[in-house]
Amino acid sequence: MSMKQTIAHPLFGNACRVAGGALLAASLAAPATAADDFTTALVGGKASADLRLRYEGVEQDNALKDADATTVRVRLGYQTGEFLGFSAFLEAEHLTALGSEGYNSTVNGKTAYSVVADPEFTEINQAFLSYSGLPDTALKYGRQRLVLDNHRFIGNVGWRQNEQTFDAFTVVNRSLPDTTITAGYINNVNRVFSDDSPVGDFRMSSPIFNVKYEGLRAGTLVGYGYLLDFDDLPASSTRTFGVRFTGSAPFAGDMKALYTAEYASQSDYADNPGNFDLDYYLVEGGIDAGRLTAKLGYEVLGSDDGVAFQTPLATLHAMNGWADQFLVTPAAGLKDAYVSAGTAVAGVKVEAIFHDFRADKGDARYGTEWDLVATKAFGKHYSVGAKYAAYQAKDFSVDTDKFWLWGEARF
């Protein structure tokens, strides 16, 4: 895709024009000292850089060739200082595939290979104007990273080389004690597949609302509502309301009990021709023993007459197994019973997770999966990692093994 194609989206273009116009108008209307302050804000900001080199291998028990993808992503950003409460941020990124591209990136035409959804691209990842002149309130307009709670409903899919960002207007308010209110309106979702893909964007008209209260001794309570109206995919338009509670409590000396409970209901919305009411449940408990953390969880994405609960704006790789077999919830729904354990050895963080996947409706046992990861940080700027996922199919999909090895530098 071309840079011109990327920046052609109306909201992104408007954001750039509004940002430039607001800052220019403020500087022209201000006295000489304020003009100096404007220059200081403009050139005295903070630059950022992120370099990630990664190998991903995929083996599947089907006719597709094994995938081998070595890619390097470079991300460069610049955050201006504040002037009259305004500031701006611009971030560009580029990905290059090293070697022969022996994988299906979803846009390179190599459909004989298994998919590794990291296409080559050059694009603007973020470009927004922010305003902090209102008490306890931050406003942001333009292309931005947006993550709410545990990424289950709204996330940035940061695992992929091309992360997911949102063309949106958002307001974050902290006027009430221990309370964070996030409200927004999403106009477009820039997905991981890049604008070269016919499914690279979710154009929508979608208000979102999330209220987090941290004033309870037992934990954090969140209520949310996501009204997703897809312009080109009306059958995907849904209305979701939910509540989430997560926290910890000390017991047996330095140990902590960990707990999470969440419920959401989802129904048809806007021009969706369907008529359904779906339920989502999550119950998770665990123990933090200092050097060892263990959790046991049960998540249900319900099904109603062949329609299943979906979370298309989530960081789906982080949910229901790293082999990515359930990026779209099967029509019969999904039950995911899982257990995890993590620790650190010589500065290396390691974690193992086991999943048992079954249908919400009917008796189908989809399969099981083992996930393993090890990461090591070197100071504030460098890290390396290795990850492995092994899905054993029973009544859904095929046996799939995935392996990753990466190094990253952030400044």
NORTA-V635658 format. One record per residue. N is the residue number from 1. PHI is phi in degrees with one decimal (none if undefined). PSI is psi as a letter, one per 30 degrees, with the letter a starting at -180 (* if undefined). BURIAL is + if it has 16 or more other C-alpha atoms within 10 Angstrom, else -. Layout:
# NORTA-V635658
n-><N & N>
phi-><PHI & PHI>
psi-><PSI & PSI>
burial-><BURIAL & BURIAL>
This chain:
# NORTA-V635658
n-><1 & 2 & 3 & 4 & 5 & 6 & 7 & 8 & 9 & 10 & 11 & 12 & 13 & 14 & 15 & 16 & 17 & 18 & 19 & 20 & 21 & 22 & 23 & 24 & 25 & 26 & 27 & 28 & 29 & 30 & 31 & 32 & 33 & 34 & 35 & 36 & 37 & 38 & 39 & 40 & 41 & 42 & 43 & 44 & 45 & 46 & 47 & 48 & 49 & 50 & 51 & 52 & 53 & 54 & 55 & 56 & 57 & 58 & 59 & 60 & 61 & 62 & 63 & 64 & 65 & 66 & 67 & 68 & 69 & 70 & 71 & 72 & 73 & 74 & 75 & 76 & 77 & 78 & 79 & 80 & 81 & 82 & 83 & 84 & 85 & 86 & 87 & 88 & 89 & 90 & 91 & 92 & 93 & 94 & 95 & 96 & 97 & 98 & 99 & 100 & 101 & 102 & 103 & 104 & 105 & 106 & 107 & 108 & 109 & 110 & 111 & 112 & 113 & 114 & 115 & 116 & 117 & 118 & 119 & 120 & 121 & 122 & 123 & 124 & 125 & 126 & 127 & 128 & 129 & 130 & 131 & 132 & 133 & 134 & 135 & 136 & 137 & 138 & 139 & 140 & 141 & 142 & 143 & 144 & 145 & 146 & 147 & 148 & 149 & 150 & 151 & 152 & 153 & 154 & 155 & 156 & 157 & 158 & 159 & 160 & 161 & 162 & 163 & 164 & 165 & 166 & 167 & 168 & 169 & 170 & 171 & 172 & 173 & 174 & 175 & 176 & 177 & 178 & 179 & 180 & 181 & 182 & 183 & 184 & 185 & 186 & 187 & 188 & 189 & 190 & 191 & 192 & 193 & 194 & 195 & 196 & 197 & 198 & 199 & 200 & 201 & 202 & 203 & 204 & 205 & 206 & 207 & 208 & 209 & 210 & 211 & 212 & 213 & 214 & 215 & 216 & 217 & 218 & 219 & 220 & 221 & 222 & 223 & 224 & 225 & 226 & 227 & 228 & 229 & 230 & 231 & 232 & 233 & 234 & 235 & 236 & 237 & 238 & 239 & 240 & 241 & 242 & 243 & 244 & 245 & 246 & 247 & 248 & 249 & 250 & 251 & 252 & 253 & 254 & 255 & 256 & 257 & 258 & 259 & 260 & 261 & 262 & 263 & 264 & 265 & 266 & 267 & 268 & 269 & 270 & 271 & 272 & 273 & 274 & 275 & 276 & 277 & 278 & 279 & 280 & 281 & 282 & 283 & 284 & 285 & 286 & 287 & 288 & 289 & 290 & 291 & 292 & 293 & 294 & 295 & 296 & 297 & 298 & 299 & 300 & 301 & 302 & 303 & 304 & 305 & 306 & 307 & 308 & 309 & 310 & 311 & 312 & 313 & 314 & 315 & 316 & 317 & 318 & 319 & 320 & 321 & 322 & 323 & 324 & 325 & 326 & 327 & 328 & 329 & 330 & 331 & 332 & 333 & 334 & 335 & 336 & 337 & 338 & 339 & 340 & 341 & 342 & 343 & 344 & 345 & 346 & 347 & 348 & 349 & 350 & 351 & 352 & 353 & 354 & 355 & 356 & 357 & 358 & 359 & 360 & 361 & 362 & 363 & 364 & 365 & 366 & 367 & 368 & 369 & 370 & 371 & 372 & 373 & 374 & 375 & 376 & 377 & 378 & 379 & 380 & 381 & 382 & 383 & 384 & 385 & 386 & 387 & 388 & 389 & 390 & 391 & 392 & 393 & 394 & 395 & 396 & 397 & 398 & 399 & 400 & 401 & 402 & 403 & 404 & 405 & 406 & 407 & 408 & 409 & 410 & 411>
phi-><none & -93.7 & -60.7 & -63.4 & -62.8 & -65.0 & -89.5 & -80.1 & -63.0 & -54.6 & -65.8 & -64.3 & -61.4 & -62.0 & -60.8 & -63.8 & -66.9 & -64.7 & -60.5 & -65.3 & -65.4 & -65.4 & -67.3 & -66.8 & -62.6 & -63.8 & -71.4 & -69.2 & -83.0 & -94.6 & -68.3 & -58.1 & -62.7 & -68.3 & -62.0 & -63.5 & -62.7 & -61.9 & -63.4 & -60.8 & -64.3 & -70.6 & -100.8 & -101.4 & -82.6 & -128.4 & -90.2 & -138.6 & -146.9 & -142.6 & -122.2 & -131.4 & -106.5 & -144.1 & -110.2 & -131.7 & -119.0 & -132.3 & -124.5 & -129.9 & -84.9 & -150.4 & -78.6 & -72.6 & -71.6 & -61.6 & -98.0 & -134.0 & -126.2 & -114.3 & -132.4 & -129.6 & -116.4 & -119.0 & -128.2 & -125.2 & -136.4 & -143.9 & -108.3 & -72.5 & -76.3 & -91.1 & -138.9 & 53.5 & 88.6 & -96.5 & -150.0 & -136.9 & -135.4 & -133.7 & -141.5 & -112.9 & -146.3 & -144.0 & -126.6 & -123.0 & -89.6 & -92.7 & 87.7 & -93.7 & 54.4 & -85.4 & -160.9 & -92.9 & -82.1 & 86.0 & -132.8 & -92.1 & 79.5 & -90.5 & -76.7 & -77.2 & -103.0 & -66.5 & -84.0 & -126.5 & -80.6 & -128.8 & -73.1 & -67.4 & -162.4 & -137.4 & -159.0 & -84.5 & -83.3 & -140.0 & -162.0 & -144.4 & -106.8 & -121.5 & -138.7 & -122.3 & -79.7 & -97.4 & -58.6 & 55.9 & -137.1 & -123.6 & -110.4 & -142.4 & -133.5 & 130.5 & -80.9 & -149.4 & -80.4 & -140.3 & -131.9 & -124.3 & 54.5 & -97.7 & 75.8 & -64.7 & -113.0 & -132.3 & -150.3 & -103.2 & 49.0 & -64.1 & -66.7 & -71.9 & -66.1 & -103.7 & -71.8 & -87.8 & -127.6 & -126.2 & -86.3 & -158.3 & -113.5 & -129.5 & -130.0 & -120.0 & -122.1 & -126.8 & -68.6 & -82.7 & -57.7 & 60.0 & -125.7 & -120.1 & -108.7 & -116.4 & -129.4 & -161.0 & -136.1 & -96.7 & -101.6 & -159.5 & -114.0 & -90.8 & -82.3 & -70.9 & -81.7 & 78.0 & -74.2 & -70.8 & -92.7 & -65.3 & -112.7 & -77.2 & -134.7 & -108.8 & -82.1 & -156.4 & -133.8 & -132.2 & -77.7 & -132.1 & -151.0 & -145.1 & -121.3 & -116.8 & -118.5 & -113.3 & -89.1 & -91.6 & -64.5 & -79.0 & 160.0 & -111.2 & -110.1 & -129.6 & -121.4 & -149.5 & -145.8 & -127.2 & -107.2 & -96.6 & -114.3 & -84.9 & -64.7 & -102.6 & -131.4 & -59.0 & -69.5 & -97.4 & -71.9 & -140.3 & -115.6 & -125.8 & -125.4 & -157.4 & -138.7 & -136.9 & -134.0 & -143.3 & -173.8 & -150.7 & -145.0 & -71.1 & -160.8 & 49.2 & 80.7 & -90.6 & -80.6 & -129.1 & -89.2 & -111.5 & -152.5 & -144.1 & -139.2 & -149.2 & -139.5 & -144.0 & -117.0 & -133.1 & -139.9 & -63.4 & -148.1 & 56.3 & -92.4 & -61.6 & -74.8 & -80.5 & -143.8 & -148.2 & -136.4 & -122.7 & -119.1 & -128.0 & -132.1 & -142.6 & -131.1 & -142.7 & -134.6 & -166.6 & -134.1 & -109.6 & -102.9 & 90.2 & -84.8 & -132.0 & -124.6 & -132.2 & -138.5 & -130.2 & -140.1 & -144.6 & -122.9 & -128.8 & -108.8 & -72.9 & -131.0 & -140.5 & 54.4 & 83.5 & -113.3 & -114.9 & -62.6 & -124.0 & -133.2 & -69.1 & -100.8 & -78.4 & -82.9 & -69.6 & -61.1 & -80.1 & -112.5 & 59.3 & 94.2 & -78.9 & -76.4 & 60.9 & -84.2 & -127.4 & -64.5 & -116.9 & -64.3 & -57.2 & -57.4 & -84.6 & 80.9 & -146.8 & -116.5 & -122.7 & -98.5 & -142.4 & -137.3 & -138.4 & -147.2 & -141.6 & -155.9 & -131.9 & -130.3 & 54.4 & 81.6 & -100.4 & -83.5 & -127.5 & -147.8 & -128.9 & -133.9 & -120.7 & -117.6 & -121.8 & -104.2 & -140.4 & -77.9 & -76.5 & -111.1 & 91.3 & -106.7 & -65.0 & -104.4 & -62.8 & 161.9 & -129.1 & -151.2 & -107.4 & -125.4 & -133.1 & -147.3 & -138.7 & -133.7 & -139.3 & -100.7 & -118.8 & 67.9 & -87.9 & -111.7 & -124.9 & -155.5 & -134.5 & -162.4 & -139.8 & -145.4 & -142.2 & -131.9 & -130.9 & -100.1 & -106.5 & -77.4 & -123.6 & -112.8 & -149.4 & 62.1 & -133.8 & -55.4 & -139.9 & -118.1 & -132.4 & -137.0 & -130.6 & -140.7 & -149.3 & -137.8 & -142.4 & -128.0 & -127.8 & -135.0>
psi-><l & l & e & e & e & e & g & f & k & e & e & e & e & e & e & e & e & e & e & e & e & e & e & e & e & e & e & e & f & l & l & e & e & e & e & e & e & e & e & e & e & e & f & g & a & k & l & l & k & k & k & k & k & k & k & k & k & k & k & k & i & a & f & k & k & k & k & j & j & j & l & k & k & k & k & k & l & k & j & l & l & k & j & h & f & k & l & l & k & k & k & l & l & k & k & k & k & k & b & g & h & h & l & j & f & f & f & g & g & i & f & f & l & l & k & j & h & i & l & k & l & k & l & j & e & k & j & l & k & l & k & g & f & k & k & g & k & k & k & k & k & a & k & l & k & j & k & k & b & g & g & e & e & j & l & g & h & f & e & l & e & j & l & k & l & k & j & l & k & k & k & k & k & h & e & k & k & g & k & j & k & k & k & l & j & k & f & k & k & j & l & f & f & l & f & f & k & f & g & f & k & j & k & l & i & j & k & l & k & k & k & k & k & g & g & k & e & f & a & k & k & k & k & l & k & j & j & j & j & k & e & f & i & f & f & f & k & l & k & k & k & l & k & k & k & k & a & l & k & k & l & h & c & g & l & k & k & k & k & k & k & k & k & k & k & k & l & l & l & b & g & k & f & l & j & l & j & l & k & k & k & k & k & k & l & a & k & j & g & d & f & k & k & k & l & k & l & j & k & k & j & l & k & j & h & g & k & l & k & k & i & f & g & l & i & f & f & f & k & h & k & f & f & h & f & h & f & k & k & l & e & g & a & k & k & j & k & l & k & l & k & l & a & k & j & h & g & j & k & k & k & k & k & k & k & j & k & l & k & e & k & a & g & k & j & e & a & l & k & k & k & k & k & k & l & k & k & j & a & f & f & k & l & l & l & k & k & k & k & j & k & j & k & d & g & k & a & l & k & k & k & k & k & k & k & l & k & k & k & k & *>
burial-><- & - & - & - & - & + & + & - & - & - & + & + & + & - & + & + & - & + & + & - & - & - & + & - & - & + & + & - & - & - & - & - & - & + & + & - & + & + & - & - & + & + & - & - & - & - & - & - & - & + & + & + & + & + & + & + & + & + & + & + & - & - & - & + & + & + & + & + & + & + & + & + & + & + & + & + & + & + & + & + & + & + & + & + & - & + & + & + & + & + & + & + & + & + & + & + & + & - & - & - & + & + & + & + & + & + & + & - & - & - & - & - & + & + & + & + & + & + & + & + & + & + & + & + & + & + & + & + & + & + & + & + & - & - & - & - & + & + & + & + & + & + & + & + & + & + & + & + & - & - & + & + & + & + & + & + & + & - & - & + & + & + & + & + & + & + & + & + & + & + & + & + & + & - & - & - & - & - & + & + & + & + & + & + & + & + & + & + & + & + & + & + & + & + & + & + & - & - & - & + & + & + & + & + & + & + & + & + & + & + & + & + & + & + & - & - & - & - & + & + & + & + & + & + & + & + & + & + & + & + & + & - & - & + & + & + & + & + & + & + & + & + & + & + & + & + & + & + & - & - & - & - & - & - & + & + & + & + & + & + & + & + & + & + & + & + & + & + & + & + & - & + & - & - & - & + & + & + & + & + & + & + & + & + & + & + & + & + & + & - & - & - & + & + & + & + & + & + & + & + & + & + & + & + & - & - & + & + & + & + & + & + & + & + & + & + & + & + & + & + & + & + & + & + & + & + & + & - & + & + & + & + & + & + & + & + & + & + & + & + & + & + & + & + & - & - & - & - & - & + & + & + & + & + & + & + & + & + & + & + & + & - & - & - & + & + & + & + & + & + & + & + & + & + & + & + & + & - & - & - & - & + & + & + & + & + & + & + & + & + & + & + & + & - & - & + & + & + & + & + & + & + & + & + & + & + & + & + & + & - & ->
